[in-house]
Amino acid sequence: MGTASRVIVHADMDAFFASIEQRDRPELRGRPVIVGGQPPRGVVAAASYEARPFGVHSAQPTVEALRRCPDAVLVPGDMKRYARESAKIRAIFERFSPEVEPLSLDEAFIDLTRGLRALGGTPLEIGRRLKDAVRAETGLAVSVGIAPVKMAAKIAGDLSKPDGLIEVRPGEVAAFLAPLPISRLWGVGEVTEASLRGIGLQTIGDLAGIDLARPDPRGPRGVVPRALLSLLSRLQPLSRGEDDREVEPEREALSYGEENTFPDDVSDMDRLRDALIGHADAVARRLRHDGVAGDVVRVKLKTSERLARPGRYRLHTRQETLEAPTQDGREIGRVACALLERGRLPLPLRLVGVAVAGIRPASASIGGQMSLFEKPKPVAELDRALDSIASRFGAGAVRRGGGGGEKASPTLGVKRGEG
């Protein structure tokens, strides 16, 4: 199926966490609301549209957000409530198409191509019906972008905010993209943007217009440096609206991870080990929930050393490949603590994290024989007991000795294996 015949929707809930708080607490309506952790280490997870004109945005230190908007109401956030709301919204999306690719709790791609005739209506009409259904059933607003390719649908959805709807029709994608800043292009971060602007590429159209087939391709500022030709060759198809990526309803997890920023810088190794053990158990619980295991354990260690860019700190990562995949929190925690203690580490730390990669089905084994990572029965029974308690009373209801990681901010991202 050619991209021109596809109908892809990007649906993104507006200020999702903050909007839920305003919906459920009438006294917050019309007021600037920040969902995030307490100062000084907390980070903004979401900001209402009333807070945004003051320069408040997600991933910003809460102390900075409150300095910019001192009248804002700071709400700690409720992940379970947001996840329940997300499940309702995804169920609405799936009434329009079974091909839904969630990107986070509040954002998804939906492929309407195969079901367009059955739904009855133009893509724009169906987009309005989807928005109306979300509003009627949740009281929340969703912004929608429609296009024949994923990147254009995503950009259209972003530009339609708040509570908007934009359709980019087949044949119009390149013209839609051309006047937009080069930073809008997928794969263009801060460093790449600086390189592209350095040769005069300000808009997506500037990149689309370069003839890379010439022996000496020229941009707005003359001949393009040879060192950038490979980058431009990779990005140029996207700049012209050529994006054949499909909506992937069941994307495989690359890794499962947990991390926390401490309320204060930590040098005490016992506290650091406790945090890693707690993260290891949380990761293992999610692996077991999904029936998967992994054979790569990684630790993420962020020091208190500030980098030149504001709000950035020195980050160290370490990893070890296991002899066999595991979903055992004790094993993950043991390896994570060993990685922490391996070699010299500049203390104190402000953040630690644990992740497991190399994900595969837990039932898989070499030649279909006994699983190489099958745990002894008493350990498996303990894991099941811990999982049952966590499911009933919450993840913090019980933990192994140690295993407590204080957090300066709530964990508000989507996590596989939680449900």
Summary of the structure (lengths in Angstrom):
residues: 419
radius of gyration: 23.8
end to end distance: 35.2
largest distance: 69.9
contacts: 1329
relative contact order: 0.12
helix: 39%
strand: 23%
